[in-house]
Amino acid sequence: MRKLRGPKGTEVGVGVRRRGYPELIKFALTRDEVYIPTVPAYFMVDDTTGYIRMQDFGENTDRDVKHALHDLASKGMKRLLFDIRGNPGGPLDQAIKVSTSSCPRAR
């Protein structure tokens, strides 16, 4: 894994062995930023109840949660189920931002 990481835009060589192929299959990959959403799911449970699943805290968690809150509020959310089960934590600044996030129409 460490060998795959590097500056965005640079190339790294990768070789794959596959059953049925006697030779190593070689690829040249260009490194890029990998975005892993911290809010993998949000939806309306019923006419007034929204649900947000937050699996982790990352550098953009506050933005992801705000987006979900505003989208759910526009759909009529009055109550929220905020699912953080199994969340291992993460950057403290993001935890603070998420805890102070508000969505005026959801109040």
C-alpha positions in Angstrom: 0.0 0.0 0.0 2.8 2.4 0.9 4.3 2.0 -2.6 1.0 3.0 -4.2 0.9 6.3 -2.4 2.6 9.3 -3.8 2.1 12.8 -5.3 -1.1 13.3 -7.3 -0.5 13.1 -11.0 2.6 10.9 -10.8 2.7 7.3 -12.3 3.2 4.1 -10.4 3.7 0.6 -12.0 1.5 -2.2 -10.8 1.8 -5.9 -11.6 -1.0 -8.4 -11.3 -0.9 -12.2 -11.4 -4.0 -13.9 -12.6 -4.9 -17.5 -12.8 -4.7 -18.7 -16.4 -2.0 -16.1 -17.4 1.5 -17.3 -17.1 3.0 -13.8 -17.2 2.7 -10.8 -14.9 0.1 -8.3 -16.2 1.6 -4.8 -15.9 -0.3 -1.5 -15.6 0.9 2.1 -15.3 -1.5 4.0 -13.1 -1.7 7.7 -12.5 -2.1 8.6 -8.8 -5.0 10.8 -7.9 -7.0 11.8 -4.8 -9.3 9.2 -3.6 -12.6 10.5 -2.1 -14.2 8.2 0.4 -17.6 9.5 1.5 -18.1 9.7 5.2 -21.9 9.8 4.8 -22.6 6.8 2.6 -26.4 7.0 3.0 -29.2 9.4 3.8 -32.9 9.2 3.0 -36.4 9.9 4.2 -37.8 7.1 6.4 -41.3 8.5 6.2 -42.9 11.9 5.5 -41.2 13.7 8.3 -38.2 11.5 9.5 -34.8 11.7 7.9 -32.0 9.2 8.3 -28.3 9.9 8.0 -25.6 7.2 8.3 -22.2 8.6 9.2 -19.5 5.9 9.1 -16.4 8.0 9.9 -15.0 11.4 10.5 -12.8 12.7 7.6 -11.7 16.1 6.4 -15.0 16.8 4.6 -17.5 15.2 7.0 -19.0 18.5 8.0 -19.7 19.3 4.4 -21.2 15.9 3.7 -23.5 16.1 6.8 -24.6 19.6 5.9 -25.4 18.5 2.4 -27.5 15.6 3.7 -29.3 17.8 6.2 -30.2 20.4 3.7 -31.4 17.8 1.2 -33.5 16.1 3.7 -35.0 19.4 5.0 -36.0 20.2 1.5 -38.0 16.9 1.4 -39.9 17.8 4.6 -37.7 16.4 7.4 -38.8 17.4 10.9 -37.1 14.7 12.8 -33.7 13.0 12.3 -32.2 9.6 12.9 -28.5 10.2 13.0 -26.8 6.8 12.8 -23.1 6.8 14.1 -23.0 3.2 15.2 -19.5 1.8 14.7 -18.0 5.2 14.0 -14.3 5.0 15.1 -13.9 8.8 15.4 -11.4 11.0 13.6 -10.3 14.6 13.4 -11.6 16.6 16.4 -12.3 19.7 14.3 -14.7 17.7 12.2 -16.5 16.2 15.2 -17.0 19.8 16.5 -18.2 21.1 13.2 -20.7 18.2 12.8 -22.0 18.6 16.3 -22.6 22.3 15.7 -24.1 21.9 12.3 -27.7 23.1 11.9 -30.3 23.0 9.3 -32.9 25.8 10.0 -35.8 24.1 8.2 -35.2 20.9 10.2 -35.9 22.5 13.6 
